[in-house]
Amino acid sequence: MKVVAMAVLALAGAAQASVTFNDTVGDVFDSGLTNMDIRSVTMSNDAANLYITLQINANLAATNWGKYLIMIDRNGNASGRGDNPWGRNINTNGRLNDVYIGSWIDQEPDSFAQIWSDNGSNWNLDSTVGVDRSMTAIGEIKYTLSLASLGVGLGDTFYFDVMSTGGVGNPPGVDHLSRSTQATGGWGETSVAGDYLAYTVVPTPGTLALLGLGVVAAGRRRR
């Protein structure tokens, strides 16, 4: 049973890793919109929460405007909605979304993210959570989102896109993580998503260790 225990410990170590999804720098229709230019998105999780860090190509404390969106398709099947509750001019390119997270970082003293879900007929505002903007001077925006609020659990794979957008009217997604090229030609044009990216919610080291102990115990009982 030592082999099983060692394998479990190895998996436990791997479960601590984060995943970074890089985006092309400069793929926005106006070179001055650096605060709309997504550099990367990093995700990790523990047993209760999903942690997301957006890295933007600007000092966001200086620009201090802009909205950042996350759209989640929980399982890739034909469910969810093609629109969005903020009415942004975004074409999801056939992808249907179960969860929409709309956030803003230009409200003092706090910034917020709204978590919306598809209730089968309409978007429902489930909760509002804080956004960590302590590192905006280097372009980082950090989110802590409960797995329960997203409707996902350990071992689940979900599909997602991240977008930057403006705050007046119904602007498009200026930059989409799902695309390495421009998503839109200007403020008045619909943006089009690319292929959504995938993230698997990994079991935490503690969960895997308990699983390993269960396997070891079962092995002992069989001997």
C-alpha positions in Angstrom: 0.0 0.0 0.0 3.0 2.3 0.1 2.7 2.8 -3.6 -0.8 4.1 -3.2 0.1 6.4 -0.4 3.0 7.9 -2.4 0.8 8.4 -5.4 -1.8 10.2 -3.3 0.9 12.5 -1.8 2.1 13.2 -5.3 -1.4 14.2 -6.5 -1.8 16.3 -3.3 1.3 18.3 -4.3 0.0 18.8 -7.8 -3.4 20.0 -6.5 -1.7 23.2 -5.1 -0.7 24.4 -8.6 -2.4 27.4 -10.3 -3.1 27.6 -14.0 -2.3 30.7 -16.0 -4.0 31.5 -19.3 -2.0 34.1 -21.3 -3.5 36.6 -23.8 -1.9 38.6 -26.6 -0.8 42.0 -25.5 -1.9 44.9 -27.7 -4.9 43.1 -29.2 -7.3 46.1 -28.6 -8.7 48.5 -31.3 -7.1 51.5 -29.6 -3.5 51.4 -28.4 -4.4 53.9 -25.7 -6.8 51.5 -24.0 -4.1 49.7 -22.0 -6.5 49.4 -19.0 -8.7 47.2 -21.3 -5.8 45.0 -22.5 -5.7 41.6 -20.7 -2.3 40.1 -20.2 -3.3 36.9 -18.4 -5.8 35.3 -16.1 -4.6 32.9 -13.3 -6.9 30.5 -11.5 -6.5 28.2 -8.5 -8.9 26.7 -6.0 -9.2 25.1 -2.6 -12.1 23.0 -1.2 -14.4 26.0 -0.9 -13.3 28.8 -3.3 -12.0 29.7 -6.7 -9.3 32.3 -6.9 -8.9 34.4 -10.0 -6.2 37.0 -10.7 -6.6 39.2 -13.8 -3.4 40.8 -15.0 -4.1 43.9 -17.1 -1.5 45.9 -19.1 -1.8 49.2 -17.2 -1.6 50.9 -13.8 -5.3 50.5 -12.9 -5.0 52.7 -9.9 -4.1 55.6 -12.3 -6.7 54.9 -14.9 -9.3 53.9 -12.4 -12.1 53.0 -14.8 -13.2 50.0 -16.6 -15.3 46.9 -16.1 -14.2 43.3 -16.1 -16.5 40.4 -16.9 -16.3 36.6 -16.5 -18.7 34.3 -18.3 -18.9 30.7 -17.3 -20.4 27.7 -19.1 -20.5 25.0 -16.4 -20.5 21.9 -18.5 -20.4 22.8 -22.1 -23.8 21.4 -22.9 -26.8 23.2 -24.5 -27.9 25.1 -21.4 -27.6 28.6 -20.2 -28.0 31.9 -22.0 -26.4 33.7 -24.9 -27.1 37.2 -23.6 -25.8 38.9 -20.5 -27.5 40.8 -17.6 -25.6 44.0 -18.2 -26.6 44.2 -21.8 -23.1 44.4 -23.1 -22.7 44.2 -26.9 -21.1 40.7 -26.9 -21.6 37.8 -29.2 -20.6 34.7 -27.2 -20.1 32.8 -30.5 -22.6 30.2 -29.8 -21.5 29.5 -26.2 -24.3 29.5 -23.7 -23.5 30.8 -20.2 -24.7 29.6 -16.8 -22.9 32.2 -14.7 -22.0 35.8 -15.4 -19.7 37.8 -13.1 -19.7 41.6 -13.7 -17.2 43.6 -11.8 -16.0 47.2 -11.4 -12.9 48.5 -9.6 -13.5 52.3 -9.8 -15.8 52.6 -6.9 -14.3 53.9 -3.7 -13.7 52.7 -1.0 -14.6 49.3 -2.2 -15.0 47.5 -5.5 -17.5 44.8 -6.2 -18.4 41.8 -8.4 -22.0 40.8 -9.1 -22.6 37.0 -9.5 -25.6 36.3 -11.8 -26.9 32.9 -12.7 -29.4 31.6 -15.3 -32.5 30.5 -13.5 -34.0 28.9 -16.6 -35.8 31.9 -17.9 -34.0 35.0 -16.8 -30.7 36.2 -15.2 -30.9 36.2 -11.4 -28.5 38.4 -9.2 -27.4 35.9 -6.6 -24.8 37.8 -4.7 -22.3 40.7 -4.6 -18.8 40.1 -3.4 -15.7 42.3 -2.9 -12.8 42.6 -5.3 -9.2 42.9 -4.1 -7.8 46.0 -5.8 -4.7 46.3 -3.5 -2.4 45.5 -6.4 -4.0 47.6 -9.1 -0.9 49.7 -9.4 0.7 46.7 -11.2 -2.5 45.9 -13.1 -3.8 43.0 -10.9 -7.4 42.5 -9.9 -8.1 39.6 -7.6 -11.4 37.7 -7.0 -12.3 35.1 -4.4 -15.5 33.3 -5.5 -17.1 30.4 -3.6 -17.4 27.3 -5.7 -21.0 27.0 -4.4 -21.9 30.4 -5.9 -20.6 29.2 -9.3 -22.5 25.9 -9.1 -19.3 23.8 -9.4 -17.5 21.3 -7.2 -14.3 19.4 -6.9 -13.4 17.5 -10.0 -15.8 19.6 -12.2 -14.5 21.2 -15.5 -16.0 24.5 -16.5 -15.5 26.6 -19.6 -15.1 30.4 -19.5 -14.1 33.7 -21.1 -12.9 36.9 -19.5 -13.5 40.3 -21.0 -12.8 44.0 -20.4 -15.5 46.5 -21.2 -16.6 50.1 -20.7 -19.2 51.5 -18.3 -21.5 53.6 -20.4 -24.3 52.4 -22.6 -23.9 48.9 -24.1 -20.2 48.7 -25.1 -18.6 45.5 -26.4 -16.0 43.4 -24.9 -12.9 45.4 -25.8 -10.6 42.5 -25.1 -11.5 38.8 -24.8 -9.2 36.3 -23.2 -10.6 33.7 -25.6 -9.1 35.5 -28.6 -5.5 36.3 -29.6 -6.8 38.9 -32.1 -9.0 41.9 -31.8 -12.5 41.0 -30.6 -14.1 44.2 -31.9 -13.2 47.1 -34.2 -14.5 49.9 -32.0 -16.9 50.9 -29.3 -19.9 50.7 -31.6 -19.2 47.2 -32.9 -20.3 43.9 -31.4 -17.4 41.9 -29.9 -17.1 38.2 -30.8 -15.8 35.6 -28.4 -13.4 32.8 -29.4 -13.3 29.3 -28.1 -13.9 29.3 -24.3 -11.0 28.1 -22.1 -11.3 25.2 -19.6 -10.5 24.9 -15.9 -10.8 21.8 -13.8 -11.5 22.3 -10.1 -8.8 20.1 -8.5 -9.2 18.3 -5.2 -7.2 20.0 -2.4 -4.3 18.2 -0.7 -6.4 17.6 2.4 -9.1 15.9 0.3 -6.7 13.7 -1.5 -4.9 12.8 1.7 -8.3 11.7 3.2 -8.9 9.7 0.0 -5.6 8.0 0.3 -6.2 7.1 4.0 -9.5 5.6 2.9 -7.7 3.5 0.2 -5.0 2.4 2.7 -7.7 1.5 5.3 -9.6 -0.5 2.7 -6.5 -2.4 1.7 -5.8 -3.3 5.3 -9.3 -4.6 5.8 -8.9 -6.9 2.7 -5.7 -8.5 4.1 
